[in-house]
């Protein structure tokens, strides 16, 4: 059997006042996942935990993202997280804080014939 790309899910997450990269990244992945009900594994006679999920997060300060917290969002399967420079940061009027926006892409792979 071989791994085949089955699904691409995308989402956006924010931290409105705290500029917390991990919080925005977790919210982005939840946004990508929580609007879907994937039945592809079951339709192929596979366990949902057989899914391999490749997560990519785009955020202004990639080094600040806790990958373990992002992975904890996955309800099924196993995953990897790659964090890249991306997203958006908007300073407040006073220049004392900002809103941080993260983007997430989750690619679901299954081992099928």
PyMOL CGO cylinders between C-alpha atoms (Angstrom):
from pymol import cmd
from pymol.cgo import CYLINDER

trace = [
    CYLINDER, 0.00, 0.00, 0.00, 1.01, 3.65, -0.39, 0.3, 1, 1, 1, 1, 1, 1,
    CYLINDER, 1.01, 3.65, -0.39, 0.19, 6.90, 1.34, 0.3, 1, 1, 1, 1, 1, 1,
    CYLINDER, 0.19, 6.90, 1.34, -2.30, 8.97, -0.64, 0.3, 1, 1, 1, 1, 1, 1,
    CYLINDER, -2.30, 8.97, -0.64, -3.31, 12.55, -0.02, 0.3, 1, 1, 1, 1, 1, 1,
    CYLINDER, -3.31, 12.55, -0.02, -7.03, 12.46, 0.70, 0.3, 1, 1, 1, 1, 1, 1,
    CYLINDER, -7.03, 12.46, 0.70, -8.02, 15.82, 2.19, 0.3, 1, 1, 1, 1, 1, 1,
    CYLINDER, -8.02, 15.82, 2.19, -6.79, 19.41, 2.52, 0.3, 1, 1, 1, 1, 1, 1,
    CYLINDER, -6.79, 19.41, 2.52, -8.41, 21.51, 5.21, 0.3, 1, 1, 1, 1, 1, 1,
    CYLINDER, -8.41, 21.51, 5.21, -7.58, 25.18, 5.85, 0.3, 1, 1, 1, 1, 1, 1,
    CYLINDER, -7.58, 25.18, 5.85, -8.35, 27.54, 8.70, 0.3, 1, 1, 1, 1, 1, 1,
    CYLINDER, -8.35, 27.54, 8.70, -7.57, 30.84, 10.36, 0.3, 1, 1, 1, 1, 1, 1,
    CYLINDER, -7.57, 30.84, 10.36, -7.12, 31.65, 14.04, 0.3, 1, 1, 1, 1, 1, 1,
    CYLINDER, -7.12, 31.65, 14.04, -6.48, 34.83, 15.99, 0.3, 1, 1, 1, 1, 1, 1,
    CYLINDER, -6.48, 34.83, 15.99, -5.29, 36.10, 19.31, 0.3, 1, 1, 1, 1, 1, 1,
    CYLINDER, -5.29, 36.10, 19.31, -7.03, 39.46, 19.47, 0.3, 1, 1, 1, 1, 1, 1,
    CYLINDER, -7.03, 39.46, 19.47, -5.08, 41.11, 22.29, 0.3, 1, 1, 1, 1, 1, 1,
    CYLINDER, -5.08, 41.11, 22.29, -2.32, 38.84, 23.51, 0.3, 1, 1, 1, 1, 1, 1,
    CYLINDER, -2.32, 38.84, 23.51, -0.17, 38.30, 20.41, 0.3, 1, 1, 1, 1, 1, 1,
    CYLINDER, -0.17, 38.30, 20.41, 0.20, 34.64, 21.46, 0.3, 1, 1, 1, 1, 1, 1,
    CYLINDER, 0.20, 34.64, 21.46, 1.44, 32.68, 18.44, 0.3, 1, 1, 1, 1, 1, 1,
    CYLINDER, 1.44, 32.68, 18.44, 0.50, 29.29, 19.90, 0.3, 1, 1, 1, 1, 1, 1,
    CYLINDER, 0.50, 29.29, 19.90, -3.02, 30.38, 20.81, 0.3, 1, 1, 1, 1, 1, 1,
    CYLINDER, -3.02, 30.38, 20.81, -3.61, 31.70, 17.28, 0.3, 1, 1, 1, 1, 1, 1,
    CYLINDER, -3.61, 31.70, 17.28, -2.10, 28.52, 15.75, 0.3, 1, 1, 1, 1, 1, 1,
    CYLINDER, -2.10, 28.52, 15.75, -4.31, 26.23, 17.86, 0.3, 1, 1, 1, 1, 1, 1,
    CYLINDER, -4.31, 26.23, 17.86, -7.39, 28.24, 16.91, 0.3, 1, 1, 1, 1, 1, 1,
    CYLINDER, -7.39, 28.24, 16.91, -6.41, 28.10, 13.22, 0.3, 1, 1, 1, 1, 1, 1,
    CYLINDER, -6.41, 28.10, 13.22, -6.13, 24.29, 13.28, 0.3, 1, 1, 1, 1, 1, 1,
    CYLINDER, -6.13, 24.29, 13.28, -9.41, 23.97, 15.17, 0.3, 1, 1, 1, 1, 1, 1,
    CYLINDER, -9.41, 23.97, 15.17, -11.04, 26.19, 12.55, 0.3, 1, 1, 1, 1, 1, 1,
    CYLINDER, -11.04, 26.19, 12.55, -9.71, 23.91, 9.81, 0.3, 1, 1, 1, 1, 1, 1,
    CYLINDER, -9.71, 23.91, 9.81, -10.86, 20.70, 11.49, 0.3, 1, 1, 1, 1, 1, 1,
    CYLINDER, -10.86, 20.70, 11.49, -14.06, 21.51, 13.33, 0.3, 1, 1, 1, 1, 1, 1,
    CYLINDER, -14.06, 21.51, 13.33, -16.11, 22.43, 10.27, 0.3, 1, 1, 1, 1, 1, 1,
    CYLINDER, -16.11, 22.43, 10.27, -15.73, 18.98, 8.75, 0.3, 1, 1, 1, 1, 1, 1,
    CYLINDER, -15.73, 18.98, 8.75, -16.71, 15.42, 9.37, 0.3, 1, 1, 1, 1, 1, 1,
    CYLINDER, -16.71, 15.42, 9.37, -14.27, 13.16, 7.57, 0.3, 1, 1, 1, 1, 1, 1,
    CYLINDER, -14.27, 13.16, 7.57, -15.75, 9.81, 6.68, 0.3, 1, 1, 1, 1, 1, 1,
    CYLINDER, -15.75, 9.81, 6.68, -13.12, 8.89, 4.11, 0.3, 1, 1, 1, 1, 1, 1,
    CYLINDER, -13.12, 8.89, 4.11, -11.23, 6.49, 6.40, 0.3, 1, 1, 1, 1, 1, 1,
    CYLINDER, -11.23, 6.49, 6.40, -14.37, 4.60, 7.36, 0.3, 1, 1, 1, 1, 1, 1,
    CYLINDER, -14.37, 4.60, 7.36, -15.56, 4.59, 3.74, 0.3, 1, 1, 1, 1, 1, 1,
    CYLINDER, -15.56, 4.59, 3.74, -12.32, 2.81, 2.83, 0.3, 1, 1, 1, 1, 1, 1,
    CYLINDER, -12.32, 2.81, 2.83, -12.68, 0.34, 5.71, 0.3, 1, 1, 1, 1, 1, 1,
    CYLINDER, -12.68, 0.34, 5.71, -9.87, 1.96, 7.72, 0.3, 1, 1, 1, 1, 1, 1,
    CYLINDER, -9.87, 1.96, 7.72, -9.73, 3.11, 11.33, 0.3, 1, 1, 1, 1, 1, 1,
    CYLINDER, -9.73, 3.11, 11.33, -9.88, 6.90, 11.76, 0.3, 1, 1, 1, 1, 1, 1,
    CYLINDER, -9.88, 6.90, 11.76, -6.70, 6.67, 13.81, 0.3, 1, 1, 1, 1, 1, 1,
    CYLINDER, -6.70, 6.67, 13.81, -4.87, 5.42, 10.71, 0.3, 1, 1, 1, 1, 1, 1,
    CYLINDER, -4.87, 5.42, 10.71, -4.95, 8.96, 9.32, 0.3, 1, 1, 1, 1, 1, 1,
    CYLINDER, -4.95, 8.96, 9.32, -1.62, 10.74, 9.11, 0.3, 1, 1, 1, 1, 1, 1,
    CYLINDER, -1.62, 10.74, 9.11, -2.09, 14.50, 9.33, 0.3, 1, 1, 1, 1, 1, 1,
    CYLINDER, -2.09, 14.50, 9.33, 0.51, 16.95, 8.10, 0.3, 1, 1, 1, 1, 1, 1,
    CYLINDER, 0.51, 16.95, 8.10, -0.13, 20.37, 9.67, 0.3, 1, 1, 1, 1, 1, 1,
    CYLINDER, -0.13, 20.37, 9.67, 1.45, 23.58, 8.40, 0.3, 1, 1, 1, 1, 1, 1,
    CYLINDER, 1.45, 23.58, 8.40, 1.02, 26.77, 10.40, 0.3, 1, 1, 1, 1, 1, 1,
    CYLINDER, 1.02, 26.77, 10.40, 1.84, 30.25, 9.08, 0.3, 1, 1, 1, 1, 1, 1,
    CYLINDER, 1.84, 30.25, 9.08, 2.44, 32.83, 11.81, 0.3, 1, 1, 1, 1, 1, 1,
    CYLINDER, 2.44, 32.83, 11.81, 4.61, 35.98, 12.14, 0.3, 1, 1, 1, 1, 1, 1,
    CYLINDER, 4.61, 35.98, 12.14, 6.93, 34.49, 14.78, 0.3, 1, 1, 1, 1, 1, 1,
    CYLINDER, 6.93, 34.49, 14.78, 7.19, 30.75, 14.00, 0.3, 1, 1, 1, 1, 1, 1,
    CYLINDER, 7.19, 30.75, 14.00, 9.74, 30.07, 16.76, 0.3, 1, 1, 1, 1, 1, 1,
    CYLINDER, 9.74, 30.07, 16.76, 7.14, 30.99, 19.41, 0.3, 1, 1, 1, 1, 1, 1,
    CYLINDER, 7.14, 30.99, 19.41, 4.65, 28.24, 18.50, 0.3, 1, 1, 1, 1, 1, 1,
    CYLINDER, 4.65, 28.24, 18.50, 4.44, 25.24, 20.83, 0.3, 1, 1, 1, 1, 1, 1,
    CYLINDER, 4.44, 25.24, 20.83, 4.03, 22.38, 18.34, 0.3, 1, 1, 1, 1, 1, 1,
    CYLINDER, 4.03, 22.38, 18.34, 2.86, 19.93, 21.04, 0.3, 1, 1, 1, 1, 1, 1,
    CYLINDER, 2.86, 19.93, 21.04, -0.12, 22.17, 21.87, 0.3, 1, 1, 1, 1, 1, 1,
    CYLINDER, -0.12, 22.17, 21.87, -1.03, 22.37, 18.18, 0.3, 1, 1, 1, 1, 1, 1,
    CYLINDER, -1.03, 22.37, 18.18, -0.79, 18.57, 17.76, 0.3, 1, 1, 1, 1, 1, 1,
    CYLINDER, -0.79, 18.57, 17.76, -3.03, 18.07, 20.80, 0.3, 1, 1, 1, 1, 1, 1,
    CYLINDER, -3.03, 18.07, 20.80, -5.90, 19.50, 18.71, 0.3, 1, 1, 1, 1, 1, 1,
    CYLINDER, -5.90, 19.50, 18.71, -5.98, 16.46, 16.39, 0.3, 1, 1, 1, 1, 1, 1,
    CYLINDER, -5.98, 16.46, 16.39, -8.92, 14.22, 17.36, 0.3, 1, 1, 1, 1, 1, 1,
    CYLINDER, -8.92, 14.22, 17.36, -7.72, 11.20, 15.34, 0.3, 1, 1, 1, 1, 1, 1,
    CYLINDER, -7.72, 11.20, 15.34, -4.58, 9.82, 13.79, 0.3, 1, 1, 1, 1, 1, 1,
    CYLINDER, -4.58, 9.82, 13.79, -1.02, 10.95, 14.16, 0.3, 1, 1, 1, 1, 1, 1,
    CYLINDER, -1.02, 10.95, 14.16, 0.46, 14.19, 12.99, 0.3, 1, 1, 1, 1, 1, 1,
    CYLINDER, 0.46, 14.19, 12.99, 3.40, 16.42, 12.36, 0.3, 1, 1, 1, 1, 1, 1,
    CYLINDER, 3.40, 16.42, 12.36, 3.57, 20.20, 12.61, 0.3, 1, 1, 1, 1, 1, 1,
    CYLINDER, 3.57, 20.20, 12.61, 5.68, 22.53, 10.52, 0.3, 1, 1, 1, 1, 1, 1,
    CYLINDER, 5.68, 22.53, 10.52, 5.60, 26.23, 11.38, 0.3, 1, 1, 1, 1, 1, 1,
    CYLINDER, 5.60, 26.23, 11.38, 6.54, 28.78, 8.73, 0.3, 1, 1, 1, 1, 1, 1,
    CYLINDER, 6.54, 28.78, 8.73, 6.75, 32.53, 8.50, 0.3, 1, 1, 1, 1, 1, 1,
    CYLINDER, 6.75, 32.53, 8.50, 3.31, 33.83, 7.54, 0.3, 1, 1, 1, 1, 1, 1,
    CYLINDER, 3.31, 33.83, 7.54, 0.09, 35.07, 9.06, 0.3, 1, 1, 1, 1, 1, 1,
    CYLINDER, 0.09, 35.07, 9.06, -0.41, 38.70, 9.98, 0.3, 1, 1, 1, 1, 1, 1,
    CYLINDER, -0.41, 38.70, 9.98, 0.15, 41.00, 12.94, 0.3, 1, 1, 1, 1, 1, 1,
    CYLINDER, 0.15, 41.00, 12.94, -1.73, 44.27, 13.36, 0.3, 1, 1, 1, 1, 1, 1,
    CYLINDER, -1.73, 44.27, 13.36, -0.56, 46.74, 16.02, 0.3, 1, 1, 1, 1, 1, 1,
    CYLINDER, -0.56, 46.74, 16.02, -3.12, 48.49, 18.22, 0.3, 1, 1, 1, 1, 1, 1,
    CYLINDER, -3.12, 48.49, 18.22, -3.52, 52.29, 18.14, 0.3, 1, 1, 1, 1, 1, 1,
    CYLINDER, -3.52, 52.29, 18.14, -1.28, 52.84, 21.14, 0.3, 1, 1, 1, 1, 1, 1,
    CYLINDER, -1.28, 52.84, 21.14, 1.47, 50.62, 19.80, 0.3, 1, 1, 1, 1, 1, 1,
    CYLINDER, 1.47, 50.62, 19.80, 1.43, 48.62, 23.03, 0.3, 1, 1, 1, 1, 1, 1,
    CYLINDER, 1.43, 48.62, 23.03, 0.00, 45.38, 21.68, 0.3, 1, 1, 1, 1, 1, 1,
    CYLINDER, 0.00, 45.38, 21.68, -1.29, 43.67, 18.58, 0.3, 1, 1, 1, 1, 1, 1,
    CYLINDER, -1.29, 43.67, 18.58, -3.70, 41.21, 17.07, 0.3, 1, 1, 1, 1, 1, 1,
    CYLINDER, -3.70, 41.21, 17.07, -2.08, 38.11, 15.64, 0.3, 1, 1, 1, 1, 1, 1,
    CYLINDER, -2.08, 38.11, 15.64, -3.55, 36.02, 12.82, 0.3, 1, 1, 1, 1, 1, 1,
    CYLINDER, -3.55, 36.02, 12.82, -2.35, 32.49, 12.02, 0.3, 1, 1, 1, 1, 1, 1,
    CYLINDER, -2.35, 32.49, 12.02, -3.19, 30.31, 9.03, 0.3, 1, 1, 1, 1, 1, 1,
    CYLINDER, -3.19, 30.31, 9.03, -3.38, 26.53, 9.15, 0.3, 1, 1, 1, 1, 1, 1,
    CYLINDER, -3.38, 26.53, 9.15, -3.38, 23.81, 6.52, 0.3, 1, 1, 1, 1, 1, 1,
    CYLINDER, -3.38, 23.81, 6.52, -4.02, 20.19, 7.45, 0.3, 1, 1, 1, 1, 1, 1,
    CYLINDER, -4.02, 20.19, 7.45, -3.33, 17.51, 4.85, 0.3, 1, 1, 1, 1, 1, 1,
    CYLINDER, -3.33, 17.51, 4.85, -4.78, 14.08, 5.64, 0.3, 1, 1, 1, 1, 1, 1,
    CYLINDER, -4.78, 14.08, 5.64, -2.94, 11.04, 4.25, 0.3, 1, 1, 1, 1, 1, 1,
    CYLINDER, -2.94, 11.04, 4.25, -4.17, 7.43, 4.26, 0.3, 1, 1, 1, 1, 1, 1,
    CYLINDER, -4.17, 7.43, 4.26, -2.33, 4.24, 3.42, 0.3, 1, 1, 1, 1, 1, 1,
    CYLINDER, -2.33, 4.24, 3.42, -4.44, 2.82, 0.59, 0.3, 1, 1, 1, 1, 1, 1,
    CYLINDER, -4.44, 2.82, 0.59, -3.93, 0.55, -2.42, 0.3, 1, 1, 1, 1, 1, 1,
]
cmd.load_cgo(trace, "trace")
